[in-house]
Amino acid sequence: MSLLTLDLPDKLQSVKPSPVTLFAILDHFAREEGIAYGILVGKQSATSVSISDSFPITFSENNIIDHELIETSLDLLRQIDSSLDIVGWYLVGDQLTQESVEIHESLDIESEYPVVCLVVDVNKLANATQFPVNAYISDVIGQSGTYFIEVPCITDCSDADVSGLELIDELSKLAVDEEPKPHPSDLQSLKLSLLKVQELIESISSYVDDVNDKKIEINEKIGRHLLDTVTLIPKLDPVVFENVYQSHAQDLMAIAYLATLTKSQLAIAERLQKLV
């Protein structure tokens, strides 16, 4: 059996692991002695793979994969999202090896799409500017054996993921004896978001002015993207916008008040229950 690592075009255009999945993979490696293997769970189509979760592969005493535990773990995840399926497996090491091919074949993942393999190179973590992860799909060439084709790997970040990663980045820059800043309240977060939006608008406005003054060349893709974005913004009268905003803010305040009141009532009821 031979192993070839090729970089060839394929119908699969991208593999998109979530940050939570990558952190879970690193956590597994930190608790493992040596190379770590695991299962990737998510959703897949003919052109892309979205990886939302993962769990470790367990081996028996005879170094045989515990398929029953894999099915049990998948069933637990499907209780949260029934559309999840096994889309591949991961390896935390430096590169694919002959042992990787044997594990890939022993997993025997049934899928109408190519099975994905994520490889995390921990040797590059310390000095890497980007997360050192590569994605591959496998195929078989006649009697030559299994080979792997590298496909683009893009970290799929939601708005919540971006906020969490920014907070982690801020904490990582603190000194050892430095106290972290308190987590901002909802109002402070809203203020920071508005300031960020204002900064982006100023940047875009400066770019448009430079294009109009012919200081920089026109980029049709950026122009088309800006046009699509502007057309999505509803045109509201300032007075109407102010009324809508105030009404929405009052609704949120009422919900927050009711939530606090309910929490207080439950605390009182619990204490009375203990006295009875």
Secondary structure, 3 states (H helix, E strand, C coil): CEEEEECCCCCCCEEEECHHHHHHHHHHHHHCCCCEEEEEEEEECCCEEEEEEEEECCECCCCCECHHHHHHHHHHHHCCCCCCEEEEEEEEECCCCHHHHHHHHHHCCCCCCCCEEEEEEHHHCCCCCCCCEEEEEEEEECCCEEEEEEECECCCCCHHHHHHHHHHHHHHCCCCCCCCCCCCCHHHHHHHHHHHHHHHHHHHHHHHHHHHCCCCCCCHHHHHHHHHHHHHCCCCCHHHHHHHHHHHHHHHHHHHHHHHHHHHHHHHHHHHHHHC
